[in-house]
Each structure stands twice: as structure tokens, then as C-alpha cells.
């Protein structure tokens, strides 16, 4: 008898509870021992995922319910990692769409649902966090129905099961007022709503690689679903490449998921998600077929990047002091390695020999790559993010437009509306409830660069700001950049409290006393709109004259310390972010004042 297999993906907007729901699946299906210590969001195993509390990479696990094996894929919710979602949707039989009971469908909900419906999947809806005080589950269900109809769902897709739950407590129920203390109703809904994968074991092998992984002992791993046939350890297969060529390879090992662990098996059946070792040059989208009769599947289509940055060799006076990998050769090898697993990325060499133009799906997509490289001891200089423009058939310039959903206290809504209007935004919806205004805007991606920090300041940290790519529209014209000038260090040395105290009267500082600085490094933001060159290392002249109280220790306001995303948002076209292990510095493109004046002309 063929094993009954159902593959599901958990999809939702960011922070709707996907990883928490997967935790409930695992804990209630006996994956963990009774005395095992289990961390929250166990699938978010990457260091950056744990620190930021978001899912970046899609991951697999499996559970058994009755006699059915359910492979579960946890997907990212952030729009910048949507290339991960696009690949995964092809490997599953259904999706569980998670929607917050008070927020309702958000922009990213629309995107992941659209991809699922295009693939012909019939989703299951779970309204999560029904224990919230402001939950409006019944209203949210109606909003989801409207979304399905907007996305042209067919009759079968519109007849989706609806469940209500609290993923954090591992509860799901079929009615809002029903009694339940586990997620058995959700398991039952999956098994009743989705037929197990058909038996194609006797047909010729077809398997498409949707994800890559790497193991220090057995090399590159190809992960994907077997659509037809079986795959065995030691089997010789044909690999259909992206360029149309076919090569012969041998599979050394076959793994399947049991709980969270990869388990080696001699043979895997159709329908299962497997991990194959032994094909050193396998890539995403390629088809592994029977040796004698290769039948390639259609390559996985990934949407184009919307933003680019220049990654360059760090040439500042402090170059090579913190990192291990500092040359363009190291940079090239690392970016080529990233391209193998990160299909949403495009890398092109710059005209100069010391850098590359790296294009991705957004600031977060590219900054996560930079953060990983920084932790691997790379030193990189990065330019201001640039939006990728397109031209239509008539040669007219088009730019990407993003859908922005903002929720802010009523007293701050005026400031937010004013700022978004200046950035060429168009309001498409506004509503209010319980002292909060919900604003919906269409804004050019260019206009949103650098806005997040302003938004946090304008709303005193009480607003939420969600965005995702919507469409391309004609170029909207000039959008104002940062209006404040930079405060630039005049010489190399160590910043002194005396010098910084004088500077702080006219600027917001980015460094603390004792920080090493160099000529051309940005140490603060001017209160006016022009750049200001200062001596941050100036010491107080010592004399034998003293006055009571005049030599008390200097009290400075706390310096603004940038995260990587904030630094990338802050810089202008003539500035770089210097990304090194343990530090993020801002600097001018031309370090010497004479060079800056010459290029300014």
C-alpha cells in the first residue's frame, strides 16, 4: 500500500502566527519527548530569524495524524521574501491561510493567497488570535470572502472550510463558540478537505527542486516534491537544466522529513518532499527525471527584483581592521554562492572592478544578505538603494508602486497623511475605529525610501506600517530626499567629549565619545540642510587657571545608533554605509572636502 501523503503550506501576513501554529502541529502530534525542552517558533532556527522574530527562509517538517503523513512548510510572511513563497506553493496540495482576527487581510495576505489560487489550490481559512479583546472574527471572514472574489477564485475555492483558533495555545475549532482544547479540528479539516496524493509510483520519475540546502559532510542538497515515480539511493538520474541541457548524475543519499529531522531512507515515493544528496551542481527549478526518458517540468517563474544596491570593496581608512574577507574576489565568490539558494536575487558586475550591482525584492531582502555577510566577517561598502525602473512598449518610463496600509492613533494621522502626500502618495482608503485611523495609500517605492524612521518618530512608535509591491505606473516626478545635511569628521582620531559637546548644540550625534573616526566619516545629522565639516577629535586646551564648576564632566544626549536598515534608509546618493563585523559606519563617497567640492560642481 502506498503511504497516504498530504503536503500543506502555512501562509499569512507577517506576525499572524504561522510559526506558532507549526509549533502546535509538532507538539500535539508527539514529535517532542515529554521531557524535551522546546523553544517557541522552533522552525525559526536561523540566528537573524530568532533576533528579529520573523521567518526569512521556508522550512519543512512532517507530522503523522492517524495513518496520514502531513508534510508542513512554514513560509515567510514578509513581502521581500515572496520568492520563497512562490517556489513552495508548487510543492503543496493545499494552504492554510492564517488571518488575524482583528487586523483582517493585509497586503501580503493578498499576495500569498493570489499565488495559491493561481496554482489551483483550495485553501483552508484559520482566523487566528480570537482571544484578542478587539477581535472581529465574523467581520474578518466576510473580508476574506471579498478578497477571494477580487482574486477571481472559482466556486470550489470559494467553498473553503473556516476554523477559528488561538495558535499560541494550540487551539482550533469549527465554530466561534465551540469547545476545543487542541488542534484536532484543523487536522480533521485538512484530511476531509484534501485528498492524499495520487499513486503515480509506477510512472517514470519526475521531481522538481524547489529549495537548496548545504551540509558540511555531504555537500549540496536538493529539496523538492516527487511528482511521479520513486527515487532510490544509488539511482542514476537525468537532470534537466534551466538552459535545456540534460546531464546524468547519481543520487548518493535520499532523506525524508520525520518531525523536524531529516531521516535517511532507501526509497521515497511520489507525493513526498525529499532531500537528495550527491548532485553537486543542482539548482532551483531543475527537474530530476528517469535516466532513459527525461521529461522536464516547467521552470519555476520568480517575479523580477524591484530594488538594487552597489556592493563594493571597503576602501575606508579603517579597511581590513575588523573583517577577514576584504577583496573583490571574496565578494564575488560569496555573491555567487548566495545566487545558488536565493533565486530572487540578481548580481551584475559594475563598470569598475571593485564591486557588484545586487538587485532584490526590497530593502529587507538585501539587508538580510548584508547582515549574514557581516557575521561571516566580510567588509563591504554599500550605496543608497535604488528603485529599478521599467519602460513600456512606447518607451515610457514606469516605476514600482507599493500598497501601504497604516494604522495610527488619530492625533498623529495628519502628520502621516502630510508626509505620504509629499512623497507622491495617493490615498485609496481611510477608516477609523477606537481612536485609531487606518489609511490605505498607493506610494512610489522611491517615496518610501527613508520613510520608516520618520514614521516611527511622527507616531511616537505607536503606528504600524505595512507595504508590498502593487504594480508599475508612469514615473511620478521628483521626490524630495533627506532635507538635513550630514556632519562630517575633518580628521582621523578619537572623538572627545569636549568636541562632541560643542557639535551637539547644532546637530544630532551618531557617535559616542571614544569612537574612532576618520576624515569623511559621518558623525551626525545637521539641524540645517547643508553639510557641516567638524573636528570631532578636538581636545580642551589645558591651562593652570581653574574656575569652580567649569570642569564638571560633559553631559551629552544619547547618540543615535543605526540598525543596518535605518542606515541604508538614511544615506543620500553621495554617501555609503560601511558594513564591517561589529560596526556600521556612515561615510561620504569622497572622503576629502576638496574632492567633494570638485564633484559637487
PATISE-505246 format. One record per residue (C-alpha): x, y, z. Coordinates in pm, whole numbers, padded with zeros to 5 digits, always signed. Each point is the difference from the previous one (the first is absolute). Layout:
// residues N
XYZ...
// end
This chain:
// residues 601
+00000+00000+00000+00123+00348-00088+00042+00227+00303-00268+00273+00019+00176+00338-00038-00140+00355+00014+00227+00304-00034-00117+00331+00149+00149+00349+00022-00084+00250+00273-00033+00343-00162-00084+00339+00150+00101+00359+00045+00300+00066+00225-00067-00059+00374-00333-00181-00049+00124-00311+00187+00130-00241-00269+00302-00129+00192-00208-00024+00320-00258-00215-00181+00277-00232-00128+00120-00031+00363-00353-00117+00094-00004-00256-00286+00332-00144+00116-00069-00005+00375-00350-00155-00034+00113-00276-00237+00259-00144+00238+00314+00126-00178+00160+00115+00327+00083-00220+00301-00193+00073+00320+00311+00132+00177+00138+00184-00306+00056+00374+00038-00157+00170-00303+00057+00362-00101-00278+00216-00146-00011+00023-00383+00226-00307-00024+00003+00027-00383+00166+00344+00014+00341-00156+00050+00214+00271-00164+00168+00252+00239-00141+00305-00181-00350-00157-00004+00017-00047+00377+00130+00354+00063-00259+00171-00221-00291-00235+00067-00074-00052-00371+00019-00296-00238+00251+00059-00281+00052-00347-00150-00275-00256-00068+00057-00327+00188-00145-00350+00002-00115-00243+00266-00253-00283+00014-00258-00141+00242-00216-00314+00004-00376+00022+00060-00178-00337+00008+00156-00175-00303+00073+00315-00205+00342+00161-00027-00035+00381-00013+00303+00191-00128-00015+00360+00127+00183+00296-00156+00042+00313+00212+00023+00301-00236+00122+00360+00050-00268+00267+00035+00205+00302-00105-00045+00125-00358+00379+00019-00053+00026-00381+00030-00293-00077-00229+00232-00190-00241+00017-00267+00275-00382-00022+00003-00031-00017-00382+00220-00312-00019-00160-00179+00292-00361+00034-00124+00081-00243-00285+00091-00280+00242-00317-00004+00215-00356-00134-00028-00166+00278+00201+00079+00306+00208-00120+00106+00344-00068+00373-00028+00050+00164+00339-00175+00334+00057+00016+00210+00318-00347+00032+00159+00032+00378+00051+00230+00113-00284-00176-00192-00278+00167-00066-00339+00317+00209-00047+00191+00078-00325+00224-00307+00026-00305-00222+00067-00125+00101-00343+00330-00089-00168+00043-00350+00150-00368-00082-00053+00017+00113-00364+00295-00234-00065-00191-00290+00160-00316+00059-00204+00202+00029-00325+00145-00346+00074-00356-00138+00031+00027-00076+00374-00308-00003+00224+00099+00185+00320-00112-00056+00360-00068+00319+00200+00105+00027+00366-00097+00320+00182+00275+00025+00263+00030+00190+00331-00373-00010+00080+00093+00060+00366+00078+00366-00081-00226+00261+00165-00055+00176-00334-00061-00319-00203-00263+00030-00277+00022-00352-00143-00341-00001-00178+00077+00332-00173+00347-00127-00098-00151-00313-00162-00215+00228-00222+00313+00201-00090+00179-00324-00100-00297-00100-00220+00023+00337-00174+00373-00051-00052-00058-00345-00154-00254+00149-00243+00234+00288-00092+00265-00260-00088-00241-00191-00228-00022-00315+00213-00213-00277-00156-00305-00153+00169+00197-00286+00154+00263+00238+00142-00275+00223+00144-00142-00300+00190+00288+00003+00250-00018-00144+00355+00008+00269+00272+00157-00062+00340+00066+00226+00297+00291-00036+00237+00277+00121+00227+00323-00144-00141+00197+00107+00309-00210-00232+00218-00029-00272-00268-00379+00034-00038-00215-00020-00315-00378-00032-00027-00265-00013-00272-00232+00255+00164+00088+00315+00191-00185-00117+00314+00090-00372-00029+00200-00178+00272+00351-00116-00090+00335-00039+00175+00221-00116-00292+00039+00031-00379-00169-00330-00090-00277+00188-00191+00270+00148-00225+00156-00344-00061-00346-00134-00086-00068+00293-00236+00326-00070-00187-00077-00371-00043-00366+00060-00099+00074+00290-00233+00307-00139-00182+00037-00337-00168+00336-00174+00057+00244+00020-00292-00096-00248-00281+00203-00319-00056+00242+00072-00288+00271-00233+00135+00003-00215-00316+00063+00295-00234+00337+00149-00105+00176+00215+00260-00072+00378+00004+00117+00217+00289+00053+00379+00002+00248+00170+00232-00167+00289+00187+00261+00070+00271+00372-00054+00051+00189-00074+00319+00362-00076+00085+00154-00258+00232+00368+00020+00099+00039-00380-00037-00206-00092-00307+00000+00328-00195-00286+00164-00184-00353-00132+00057-00297+00033-00236-00343+00016+00171-00327-00047-00186-00309-00209-00060-00009-00325-00197-00284+00049-00249+00025-00345-00163+00191-00325+00056+00236-00092+00284+00355+00104+00082+00259-00237+00150+00344+00029+00157+00268-00069-00265-00240+00064-00292+00138+00155-00321-00226+00288-00117-00020+00264-00272+00004+00363+00114-00179+00243-00236+00179+00334+00032-00141+00353-00039+00179+00046-00336-00169-00312-00146+00301-00233+00032-00027-00344+00167+00279-00150+00215+00034-00340+00171+00055-00008+00376-00006-00257+00283-00198+00045+00322+00213-00088+00303-00259+00036+00275-00375+00056+00034-00154+00165+00308-00361+00065+00103-00134+00212+00288-00114-00172+00319-00098+00272+00246+00276+00259-00017+00273-00247-00095+00128-00107-00340-00003-00379-00004+00197-00209-00252-00211-00256-00194+00073-00249-00278-00300+00105-00208-00255+00286-00007-00342-00002-00169-00184+00254-00214-00172+00283+00185+00267+00020+00270+00239+00292+00053+00351-00143-00012+00360+00119+00042+00251-00139-00251+00379-00003+00046+00266-00068-00263-00086+00247-00281+00260+00273+00059-00126+00236-00274-00376-00023+00061-00193+00332-00013-00350+00122+00086-00265-00075-00263+00191-00288-00164-00179-00333-00053+00144-00338+00107-00134-00266-00240+00035-00366-00086+00338-00090-00152-00121-00106-00348-00303+00224-00054+00040+00357+00135-00329+00195+00023+00077+00353+00131-00262+00197+00195-00056+00372-00064+00266+00214+00170-00110+00190+00310-00080+00362-00090+00115+00261+00253-00113+00365-00012+00266+00256-00091+00199+00200+00261-00121+00351+00087+00307+00149+00170+00378-00001-00044+00312+00102+00194+00369+00010-00084+00211-00233+00217+00362+00122-00013+00337-00077+00153+00047+00207+00317+00267+00264-00066-00033+00216+00311+00308+00079+00218-00121-00271+00245-00029-00269-00271+00131-00345+00093+00010+00065+00375-00315-00192+00095-00082-00246-00281+00170-00305-00148-00141+00021-00358+00078+00337-00154+00080-00050-00372-00224+00006-00309+00080-00371-00057-00146-00088+00342-00303+00217-00075-00056-00165-00340+00025-00355+00142-00244+00078+00284-00260+00158-00231+00026-00294-00245-00058-00238+00291-00307+00204+00106-00144-00011-00353-00019-00381+00021-00254+00009+00284-00153+00347-00027-00191+00002-00330-00153+00345+00052+00349+00154-00031+00179+00134-00312+00374+00084+00001+00175+00203-00273+00363+00129-00003+00048+00378+00017+00203+00187-00264+00280+00033+00257+00166-00321+00115-00064+00046+00373-00370-00072+00034-00332-00148-00112-00354+00124-00053-00226-00225+00210-00376+00011-00068-00267-00148+00226-00364+00022+00107+00044+00284+00253+00217+00162+00267-00053-00283+00251+00085-00269-00259+00336+00168-00073+00076+00105+00359-00044-00359+00128+00265-00108-00254+00228+00283+00122-00058-00098+00364+00090-00363-00075+00317+00110-00184+00097+00230+00288-00028-00291+00245+00214-00212-00232+00278+00265+00038-00043+00185-00331+00072+00372-00036-00221+00180-00255-00084+00356-00104-00362+00037-00115-00164+00277-00202-00349+00146+00048-00275-00242-00116-00134+00082-00347-00341-00089-00137+00006-00201-00326-00197+00178-00273-00159-00156-00312-00103+00130-00341-00321-00096-00177-00041-00081-00372-00013+00375-00085+00320+00071+00194-00182+00173+00288+00176-00021+00338-00185-00208+00263+00077-00033+00370-00116-00248+00268-00294+00106+00218-00063-00151+00344-00323-00052+00194+00048+00145+00350-00234-00071+00292+00055+00224+00303-00170-00021+00339+00067+00302+00226-00156+00177+00300-00236+00272-00128+00215+00287+00134+00295-00101-00221-00194-00073-00321+00041+00358-00130+00381-00020+00009-00002-00340-00176-00242+00118-00273+00212+00312-00059+00325-00199-00033-00149-00263-00234-00153+00271-00220+00340+00173-00032+00142-00337-00108-00250-00015-00289-00236-00241+00179-00368-00029-00097-00253-00091+00271-00232-00282-00105-00174-00068+00330-00049+00138+00352-00194-00131+00298+00002+00053+00376-00075-00210+00307+00076+00020+00375+00220+00310-00031+00208-00143-00287-00002+00101-00368+00066-00259-00271+00143+00160-00315+00052-00177-00334+00236+00160-00249+00164-00070-00336+00353+00144+00023+00301-00019-00238+00271-00228+00146+00243+00294-00038-00217+00205+00235+00015-00264+00274+00381-00012+00014+00099+00148+00334-00358+00049+00118-00027-00274+00265+00216+00187+00256-00199+00322-00055-00322-00198+00043+00114-00144+00334+00093+00352+00122-00324+00158-00128-00219-00264+00170+00213-00027+00319+00045-00370-00078-00375-00071+00026-00076-00046-00373+00026-00309-00218+00122+00027-00358-00045-00282-00254+00098+00012-00370+00027-00225-00304+00053+00034-00374-00323+00074-00189+00074+00092-00365+00205+00212-00241-00130+00348-00088+00139+00301-00197+00287+00186+00170-00134+00238+00267+00268+00272-00027+00243+00138+00256-00035-00118+00362+00192+00193+00272+00290-00185+00168+00128+00048+00355-00013+00374+00075+00259+00005+00284+00369+00021-00081+00268-00230+00141+00259+00083+00267+00335-00121-00136+00323-00069+00191+00294+00217-00106+00288-00227+00104+00089-00348+00127+00014-00054+00375-00211-00074+00308-00316+00202+00071+00021+00207+00322-00286+00101+00233+00109+00367-00024-00026+00005-00383-00328-00196-00010-00156+00231+00260+00059+00299-00230-00127-00189-00307-00315-00124+00177-00132+00359+00028-00055+00002-00378-00041-00369-00090-00126-00342+00104+00301-00224+00071+00053-00353-00137+00313-00080+00206+00096-00019+00367+00318+00148+00156+00295-00234-00054-00118-00111-00348+00277-00014-00261-00080+00222-00300+00166+00080-00333-00015+00286-00249-00325-00015-00196-00188-00215+00256-00353+00119+00089-00024+00058+00375-00340+00169+00020-00294+00172-00171+00000+00378-00037-00305+00198+00113+00025+00191-00333-00009-00129-00354+00371+00042-00088+00293-00229+00090+00224+00116+00286+00366-00099+00045+00108-00020+00366+00300-00100+00210-00141-00278+00219+00342-00071+00155+00069+00350+00138+00125-00007+00361-00042+00275+00257+00311+00212+00042+00147-00049+00346+00112+00302+00203+00085+00053+00365-00312+00217+00040-00305-00169+00151-00350+00123+00082-00250-00165+00236-00235-00233-00187+00139+00067-00351+00178-00336-00023-00298-00218+00091-00040-00303-00223-00177+00069-00331-00357-00133-00022-00094-00100-00356-00335-00114-00136+00005-00370-00102+00134-00051-00353-00229-00139-00273+00125-00356-00070-00114-00129-00340-00115-00348-00089+00105-00114-00349-00345+00078-00151-00010+00344+00163+00350+00080-00131-00098-00100-00355-00314+00215+00026+00194+00301+00135+00279+00040-00258-00016+00221-00310+00137-00070-00349+00349+00135+00089+00035-00218+00313+00085-00362+00083-00076-00235+00289+00316-00179+00115-00106-00346+00123+00268-00178+00207-00011-00266+00275-00106+00168+00323-00071+00344-00149-00206+00199-00252+00150+00334-00109-00130+00273-00229+00243+00183-00229+00015+00235-00297+00078-00148-00342+00292+00246-00031+00180+00019+00333+00199+00324-00057-00185+00332+00007+00179+00129-00313-00113-00309-00198-00360+00047+00120-00002+00364-00113+00152-00089-00337-00260-00275-00064-00281+00221+00134+00069+00248-00280
// end
